[in-house]
Amino acid sequence: MVIISSLKPFALLIDEVYGDVVESSYLVPPEQSPHHVTLKPSAVNRLRGADLALWAGPELESFLPNLLDRFEFKALGAEPASIPPDGARFQLAALTVLPSHLLVEYQDGKEIAEDKEQPEQDGHSHALGSIDPHFWLSLDAVEALLIALEPVIVRLHTGNAQADTAREAPTREKLSSARERFIDKLRSSFPLRGSEIVDKFPLIYSYHPAFNYLLADLGIPDEGYLTKNPESGVPPSAIAAFLEAASQNEVCMLAEPQYRQPVERLMARLADDAHARTRTVVADPLGVEAASFSELYGNVRKALRACLGAEPLTTQPAA
């Protein structure tokens, strides 16, 4: 069976865990922002030929719903195993099947408090557009997604139109064992809490909010981000608040590779003493250079260690 993912991290995850039974690829080049995408005809053709399309949701890949509708991909919900593979194509938006308690809402820092206006919630749902879609940096969320995917993969792989426990059992056990080994490997490879890495945290900001899940997983306070929409620029109030914080505190700025230049320009505005105690760390949640999900996750965790001051910076943007 063929699973096509919107983004490289999802394809790396599927390939690493379930590569023995699934053919996996992705649509959006990792060096391209998933927020603004025009797919090449070859990518559209690969989407058309897939058994299952995996994506985060319209909060991240706004280009995809129309294509999925055009090719008549049937949406799978919170109980995907209840829908048999009758020859149709299926699509799974990860944010619709992840448990609510694992989802992270955008945490606006002091510098952009005016963007925090959201309707009151009852604790079990989230305002549309308020959910951070970068869930794959949380191991709990990754594990929950894999658990939700397994019944779908089993049913599509075995070709059962209806549940057949005996026929599906070998594949189900194989996938479950692969998932457990994978999650155990990642959990045992890294400290589970930021307090196991350093005793004192700097103030951590993100240029764009791609790291909230990782920081939440590690229990590391997040001071906020400068802009949710980098293509629209950074609000002057956010710049002013960040420069004020950096002038008085030890600060680390996390930035994705594509935003290195605007971060460098921002850091150039700091006074010499503030610049000396401010760390800028580039981390890549889309895994441009990563050959596996484990490598992607390990690289981001390594970058966070540098942000915390637990190891030297490998690259330092010029002032």
N, C-alpha and C positions, 0 to 999 in steps of 0.2 A: 504494500500500500504506500501511497505517496502523501506526505504531509508537507504543505508549503506554509511557511511562517512569514509574517510581515517583516520581521526584523531578524538580524543575524543572531542575537542572543538566544532567541527561541529555537532557531534551527540548530545551534550548537548544543543546546540543552537536549533536544529530542535525539539528535544524532549520538551524543555521548551516552545517554541512558538507554535508548531503545533502538539504536542503530542496527541491531541484529534482525529486527523485523520491520523496520520502517525506512523508507527513503525520504531524506529530509533536505530541503533547500529553503531559500528566503528571497523576498522580493526587493527590499530596499537596500541599496549599498550602504554599508555601515558608516561611510564618511558623509552620507547625505542625511539631513535632518528628516525624521519621519513626519514632521508636522506639515511639510510642503513637498509633495512628491508628484512627479509625473513618470509613470512606469514606462519602461521600454516595451515595445511589442513582444520581445522574447519573454519578458517577465509576465506579461498578460497571458501569453500562451501557456506558460508553466502553471499559472493560477488556474486556468481553465481545465488543465489536465489533472489537477490534484483531487484526491479523495477527501481531504480534510484541510481547511484553511485555519491556521491558528494566528490570532492577533490579540492585542491588548484590549482595544475598544476604540470608539470614535473620539475619546478624549486625546488619544495619541495619533492614531492613523485615520485622520479625517478623510483621506482620499479613498479609503477602501470600501465603505458601505455600498456605494453605487456599483462598484465592480462586482461585489458579492451578490447583489440583487440581480445584476445583469446576467450572471452565469448561474443563477438559481441555486446558490448555496443555502441549504436549510440550516437555520440557527439551532444550536444545541444549548439547552439551559442548564440549570443547576443539577439535573438528573439525566445526563446525556445517555446513560446506558439504556434508558427506557425507549430510545428511538432506534429502531433497527435500520441497518444499511440496506435500503431497497433499491440501490443503484443510483441514488441521488448523491450529490456532493453536500458536504456538511461544513459548517464553520463554527468555531468556538472562540468567543471573545473572553479572554481570561478574566477580566474584571467582573464579568457576570457570574462566574462560578467560584471565585475566591470568597471564603468566609468574610463577613463584614469586619470582624475584629482584626483581620490581617491587613485591611486596607488603610492606607495613610492619607489623611487629608493634607492639602498643601498647608504648610506651617509658615505663615507670613511673619517675617521678623519685624522688629520695631521700625525698620527703615521703610517698609511699604505697608504699614498698618491700614492705609486707606483701601488696599485691595482685599481686605479680609471680610468684607461684607458678604455674608452668606445667610440664607434662611435658617431659622431654628430647626434643629434635627431632633429626632426622637431617640437617637442612639443606635438605631438599627438600619438607617439608610443614610445616604450622603447626597448633598446637592450636586446636580449635574455640573460637571466641570470642576468640582472641588477636589476630586480624587487624583492623587499623584499616580500616574500610570507606570512608573518605573519600578514595578514590583519585583522584578527578577533579581534585585540586589538583596532581597530578604530570603533567607533559606527556608523560613517557615512558609512563605508564600509560594516559593518554588516547589516545595514538597506538596503543598495543597493542590497546585496546578497539576502536577504529575499524577496524583491520586485521582483527580477528576478526569484526566485524559485516559487512564488505563482501561476503563470499561469500553471506551470508544475504540481504542486501538485494538483491543481484543476482538470486539464484534466485527470490525472492518477486516481485520487480519484473517479471522476464521471464516468470514463470509456467511455468518449465521443470520438468517432473517428473523429468528426468534432466539430467545435465550436458550442455550444448550450447555448446561453446567459441565457435563462430562467432557464435551468436546473443547470447551473454552479453558478448562482447568490448567492444562500444561502451559499455554501462552500466558494466562493470568498469573501463574506462579513465577514464570520466568521474568515477566515485567516487574512484578512486585519485588522480587529479589534484586533485580538490577537497580530499581529505585532506592531501596534500602541501603545497598552498598554505596551508591553514589552520594546520598545525603550523609551517611555516616562518615565517608571519606572527607567531605568538605567540613563537617562539624568538628572532626578531630584534627583538622589541619590548621585551624585558626582559633585564637582566643574568642570566647563567646561574649565577653564584655570589654568595653573600652578601658575599664578600670584595671584590667589585667595587662594592659599595654603600657599605660602611663598613670602616674598618680594625680596629675593636674592637667585639665584640658585647656587648650587655648579657646578663644572665641572662634567658632567655625561658621563661616559663611559659604554659600554656594553662589556662583554667578547665575546659574540656572538650576532649578530644583530637581536634580537628577539623582541625588544621593540620600534622600530622606529615609528610605527604607533601611539602608545600611546603617545609618546613624541611629535610627530607632532600634534596630536589632542589637546594636552594641551598647545602648543606653548612653549615648553621647549627646549632650545638649546641642541643638541646632539653632544658631542665632537667626537664621532666615536666608533668603536669597535676594538677589538684586532685581531679577526680572523673570517672569514666567514666559514672556514672549521676546526672546533675544532679538528677533528680526525687527521688533518695534523699538529697540533701544532700552536704556535703563532710565527710570524716572529720576529727575534731579534730586528728589527727596531721598531716594535710596542711596544715591552716590554720596550725598552730604552726610547721611547717618553712618554709612560705612566708614568714610574718612574720619569722622569724629570718633568712632569706636576704635579704629586702628591707631589714632593718635594717642590713645590712653591705655591700650591693652595689647597683650600678645594675641595676634590674630592669624588665622589661616583661611585662605580663600581656595575652595575647590572649584576647578573649572574643567569643562570638557575640552578636548583638543581643538574643536572648531571655534572656541571662544578665547583662545590664548591671546590673540592680539588686543581685543578690547580690554581684557584684564591687565595686560601689560601697560596699556595707556592709563588705566585707572591707578595702577600701582605707582606710576611715574609722578602722580600728583601728591604722593605722601612725602612728608618731610624726611630727612635722612635718618633721624633716630627712629621714627615710626617704621620706615622701610626696613630697617635693620632687624626689627622684631616681627615682621610680617612674612609669613610663608605663603607662597603661591604654589599649589600642587595641581598638576594636570592629571586627571583620571578619566578613563575611557569606558563608560558603561555600555557602549555599543560594540566593543571588542573589534575594532578595525584590524588589529594585528593578531588577535587571538585565534588559536587553532582549535580550542575546545572551550566549553563553558567553564571548566575548572580553571583554565588559564585566565579567562576573562575575569572571573570572580577573584582569583588570587591577585591579579594585577591591580584591581580596584582596592582590595584590602591592603596591599602593599603601599599604594598611594596614600591611603588613609593613615597608615602608620607614619609616613613621612609628614603628613599634615599635623599629626599629634606630636611630632618631634621625636618619635621612637627610632628613627633611622634617618640618615642623611638624604637630602634631596638629590635625585639623580639628574634632574634638569631644573634650572632656575631661570625663569624668564628675565630678560634684561629690564632694567629700570628705565 
